[in-house]
Amino acid sequence: MPLTMNRNVFVTCAVTGSGSTQDKSPHVPRSPEEIAKSAIDAAKAGAAIVHCHVRDPETGTPSRLPALYREVTDRIRDAEVDVVLNLTAGMGGDITFGAPDAPLPINDAGTDMIGAAERVQHIAECLPEICTLDCGTMNFAEADYVMTNTPGMLRAMGQMMTDLGVKAEIEAFDTGHLWFAKQLVKEGILKDPALVQLCMGVPWGAPNDLNTFMAMVNAVPDNWTWSAFSLGRDQMPYAAASILAGGNVRVGLEDNIYLSKGVLATNAQLVEKAVTVIENMGAHVLGPEVVREQLGLVKRAPNGGA
């Protein structure tokens, strides 16, 4: 299939994530104040969208406390810079089994399974423009850990997001996730056109080779909007590949902590580097107002007002 380069590109910055990077770089934000400041700096550097997780302010471990999301949201909304807010809804679907010869009972220390309403509680309270929907179950690198998102759970969460007026960003870690995303749109649970993030190189999802990448790209309906990313040193090459294949760009400390070999990055520096890639390819970087118009988003206050 011929490539059609995207000439008008938006940048998403994934600010902190839930990976074990908190002790690998001093630039990975932990507290709501640090996360919000890093998101604001990324917006000033050219990110139209900031994708936010929250962490325990003391330990840096991932959290899903609504109060932490509310503080991050309020701080970003109170800032002078404008940016589209994208909150994760991926927490609360974790199962860690016992050893292979005794998988049950499950490991309570590594398991965090909650219901659909609780998984989107902070979305209902904060009302971001976008929230993520991890569109399938998959194995991550850990031996006995499974990220669990059943069809029933995804239908329930997706409907709640639609009813709240929050656009779901479909996180596709493999081709089957796109298949099910199309089913959610067909059933009317998610609105058409949808928004997709292609997540490449996450063990053990879609590998980040270009053949697999293009298979993912070609599985996205023509009228949908999509972005892509890969991990570590492949983050910037995939920014270029995504633009060339017709998509948008995601960078940030959730996926990569280095600016170059041995040089730790800030979120703003990664966004600045992505903006340079975009502009050097002859494309234009979109701001948040244009992105809202393109995606049909409405910026709202937590009380539901416009």
C-alpha positions, 0 to 999 in steps of 0.5 A: 500500500502506498504511504501518504505522509501526514503533513499536519502532526500532533504530538502526545507526551506520555509523561510518567507511565506506570513502569518501574522507571522511578529510580532510573532517572531523576526526571521521571515525575512522581508527585502530582505537582511534579507530573503536572509541571512536567506535562506543562513543560511538555506542552510549552515545548510543543505537545498538544496532548499530555497522557498522564498516569499518577504515582505514589508521591513517596515511592513512585510506584503506580497508583490509581487514587482519584485524588491524585488524578484530580490534583494533576488535572487541576494543576494542568487546567490552572496553568497558562498553557493550553493542552489536551488532557488524556488520562489513563484508564488502564489501571485495575486489570492486573493479575499475577498468577502463582508459579507455573506448577501452582498458578492458583491461588493468584498472587495477591501482592501483584494482583489489582482487579477492580470493576469497570466503574471503579476503573473509570471513577477518576475519569468521571470525576476529572472529565478529561478530553481523552482517556485510554482504553487498552483494547485487549488482554496481553502478557507483559515481560513479567513471568506470571503477570497478565494485563487483563481486559476482557471483552465484557470489561471493555464493552462496559468501560467503553460505554461509560467513556462514551456516556461521559463524553470522553473520547476513548483512545484505543491502545492497540498492543497487537492486531487483535486489539484493533479487530476488537476496537472495530467491533466496539465501533460497529456495536456503537459503544465507541463513536466513529471515527475512533482514535488509536494509539499503536503501541509497538515493541512492548513485550509480548505484544506487537514487535517493533519491526516495520512489517508488523508496524505497517500491518497495524497501520493498514488495519486502522480504518481510513477515517480514524486518527492514529498515533504510534510509538516504540520504546527506548532508543526506537522512540524517535525513529518511530516518530519519523515512521509514524509521520511517513505512514500517515500518523501522529507522534507519541514521545515521553518518559513513559516509553523512553528515558534517554535523549541520546545514549547515556543522556537522560531526558526530560519530557520537554526535551523529548517533545522538542526533539520530536518537533524537530523531527516533524519539522525537518520532514516538512510537516507542521506541528498542530496545537491543542485547539486544532486537535480538539477540532480535528478529534471533536473534543470539548474542554470541560471543567471537572463539574461538567461545564464547558 
